[in-house]
Amino acid sequence: MSVDLADFLPAYLTEVEELLGSANTQLLALETAARQRSASPRTVRELFRALHTIKGLSAMIDVEPIVSIAHWMETALRHADQAGGRVPEASIEPMLEGLRAIEQRVRQLAAGKPVSGVPRGLLDRLESLDTAERGHSGPPASPVTLELEPAVASKLSASDREQLLAGVAAGRRALRLDYVPSADRAAQGLTINTVRERVSQLAELVKVIPVAGATPGGGNLTFALLLLTSAEDSALLEAVGGAPAKLRPIASVAPAVPTSPPPTGAELLSLEEEGLAVEPRRSGVLRVEVSRLDDALERLAALVVNRSKLARAVAVLTAAGAPTRDLVQVLQENARQLRDLRASILHLRMVRVGDVLERLPLLVRGLRRASGKQVRLELDVGDAELDKSVADRLLPALVHLVRNAVDHALERPEERRAAGKPEEGVLRLACHARSSGRLELKVSDDGQGVDAAAVAARAGVPVPASSEELLELMCRAGLSTRASVDTTSGRGMGMDIVKRIIVDQLGGELSLETTPGKGTTFCLRVPLTITIVEAFVFESSALRYAVPVSAVEEIIEVDTASLVHPPGRADGGTAMLERRGQAVPLVALERLLRRDAGRESPGPKAFVVRQRGMPLAIAVDRLLGQQEIVLRPLEDPLVQVPGVAGATDLGDGLPTLVLDLPALGAARGTPRGGVA
Amino acid sequence: MSTLHVVFKVAGAEYAIPASEVLQMESFTGATPVPGAPAHVAGLVQVRGRVVPVVDARARFGLPPVERTLDTRVVVGQLGSRTVGLVVDSAREVLKLAPDQLQAPPQLVAEQAQGFVKAVARVGSRLVMLIDFPRVIGEEKAHGD
């Protein structure tokens, strides 16, 4: 096993992580359903499938503890499924515990650590769910039967049936509503789409099945809408335009069967197989490692460099009087194509904000229990997307804000009641893409608002006059706004961390709106994409620069004594050094930057880069270190210069240039002062 | 309709720009030079986490450079999707200018000012030049690729 394990592990980890995310979401949905005592067979099945797949995958790499936990959770869910999709409220907590235990073990695997065994108590609790549920899965949906003509019945999936039966068991009526489309109706704006919409307002639409066959109006198509409802027949019929629409019940409650037959092996098997078949949950979705995308981007960068070489060669031809008009046109076309290609590659890195926030409901649930406050989380994120690297950085900031809102902003139920507010506080997270390439996220609560006077008092300054100043104060490192007497968490607000992420790391904006007694809204605007590169940071002539590690072949010490100076310009000009039997030109960075006035000799360190396939050494003064930097491209035409890839913030408040050394060498390192 | 204008000084002369085009004013603590950028570009500064190029008004107007002082300001302007700063000697005043205070610059002035001056405003006994911000900032590329 160990031979294949290493190859399989990265794929395993991504897949299991994704499944765990979805399992958490499903389980929370089940908790809500359990509290409302309603059935949700689909959710139970989804959760079952997620766990079943986790079990299968984990068995492949032989992680027994995960297999066991998943197995017992699966078993509990199988009974819930047979009970028409009902999970007793008491089962939720052990199952969440199970998911957490799986997560923990997955993290251990990811970190290359040995996987701990199953916590003994957990398995007991999960196993007891099994027996408990077997116990009161007594009178499930079995006395109810569906009556459907074979043409319709054959198109119903098992889960559709479950949903219908569960609905009936919950006291609603299962009906079949026939809608007959016609040209006249379409003219009145009544099509299957509008019908769907109108019916959905009155009923839960389980399935729409087209049935071929002559209709009263002379057509040959009927849509059978299978639905669960408590609405009046007349209202439903009206929604589909009246006759020739028909309505009939499709479920009847059979005289009580004394004992429900135990599930047969065959039934269990069918569920099992459904789980195994794990059809692509989102068809047409491909999982790709980020590093492969980066690889593609890097190749694209090589193309861009090549193009600029080509452009220079063409410029030389043009200057020499060659007919280059067509060539120039092709070049322009080529530039556009490269831009488009870059855009599509960047697009591949976008993830849905909704997926990023998948864990927040779980976080809020935990906070709700820990704080004893009642909180409802509302997510309104639509289908906005963000670059993966932005999303990864953004999440901790959002977690901070959500935690703060529950811990500090929202009041306890009794305080809220006294203030005339509903006991349940609302925490809302909404986001919208802005045209400027930025995403705006708002985290709002309807809590007590920020007490500006208290913040000022703690910071020992006058009360801020504007919300910007207030935010500034709150973002001072280590400042807590909680009066120490009632501090329970004992931690600061961590707003400095939020600001560091949003403003410094992501180059975004952070603002605040707060009204005492009414609530607080934090508004975050972040760029949709950022590029993060591993870079060397260095100094030359008292200025700091960064250069992507990927562009540097080697860093060498310059031994001034053994430099060979060619005839011609001796000072600051190009020298030669010997490297592995090859003569390598050495040029001072300042000379490439046209800032070599007053410079006597090249610096003691040099980056060796490749330029047109040949090595070139660029001398600098001092290497300061290696770190990840956020590359901000320079978009303004004033500062788009060859050799400068962008700027970054190293935390000193001044932008630091990120150099593209090969391009810089190519643009200016050419003999006789270059063609800048 | 009189509109608000931000007034700034460069080499003793007063200039104005509609306040609606000004994003904010920042004190100037130096810019990161960008090699190869046009001569009037002082470099890059960071404004609220954004990297913004700044244009040196003195260099742009063909005036000799001076030492930066505590009064030196960056007037950060918004030009459509571009955000660009202008380094000026000082900027302290906001004025309301009515259309009847404005007149076209005399032709000789307009020629010499390379179109940077859109109009001249009379404010009491002072003359304030309304600048054409987009033109002052310029779109010159560093490199004719």
Contacts between the chains, C-beta under 8 A, distances in Angstrom:
chain1	res1	chain2	res2	distance
A	308	B	145	6.8
A	311	B	145	5.9
A	436	B	81	6.8
A	502	B	49	7.9
A	503	B	48	7.1
A	503	B	49	4.2
A	504	B	49	6.6
A	506	B	49	7.8
A	507	B	49	4.7
A	507	B	50	6.2
A	507	B	51	7.4
A	508	B	49	6.3
A	509	B	48	6.0
A	509	B	49	6.6
A	543	B	32	7.6
A	543	B	33	7.6
A	592	B	35	8.0
A	593	B	35	4.0
A	593	B	36	7.9
A	594	B	35	5.8
A	594	B	36	7.2
A	595	B	33	7.7
A	595	B	35	6.3
A	632	B	51	5.2
A	634	B	34	7.7
A	634	B	44	7.5
A	634	B	51	6.8
A	634	B	53	7.4
A	636	B	52	7.9
A	636	B	53	4.9
A	636	B	82	5.7
A	636	B	83	7.8
A	636	B	84	6.3
A	637	B	139	5.5
A	637	B	140	7.7
A	637	B	141	5.2
A	638	B	37	6.1
A	638	B	38	6.5
A	638	B	41	5.3
A	638	B	53	4.7
A	638	B	55	7.3
A	638	B	84	6.9
A	638	B	137	7.3
A	638	B	138	6.9
A	638	B	139	7.5
A	638	B	140	7.1
A	638	B	141	7.9
A	638	B	142	7.3
A	639	B	34	4.8
A	639	B	37	5.2
A	639	B	41	6.5
A	639	B	44	6.5
A	639	B	53	4.5
A	639	B	142	7.1
A	640	B	141	6.6
A	640	B	142	6.6
A	640	B	143	7.8
A	641	B	34	6.1
A	641	B	35	6.8
A	641	B	36	3.7
A	641	B	37	5.7
A	641	B	142	4.3
A	641	B	143	5.9
A	642	B	36	6.9
A	642	B	143	5.8
A	642	B	145	7.2
A	643	B	35	7.3
A	643	B	36	6.8
A	644	B	34	6.3
A	644	B	35	7.2
A	644	B	36	7.3
A	646	B	51	8.0
A	647	B	32	7.1
A	647	B	44	5.7
A	647	B	51	4.7
A	649	B	46	6.4
A	649	B	49	7.6
A	649	B	51	8.0
A	653	B	29	7.5
A	653	B	46	6.0
A	654	B	29	7.8
A	654	B	30	6.7
A	654	B	31	7.7
A	654	B	32	5.4
A	654	B	44	8.0
A	654	B	45	7.3
A	654	B	46	6.5
A	655	B	32	4.9
A	655	B	44	4.3
A	655	B	45	7.0
A	655	B	46	5.3
A	655	B	51	4.8
A	656	B	32	6.8
A	657	B	32	6.1
A	657	B	34	6.9
A	657	B	44	7.7
A	667	B	36	7.7
A	667	B	143	7.6
A	668	B	36	7.7
A	676	B	36	6.0
A	676	B	143	6.4
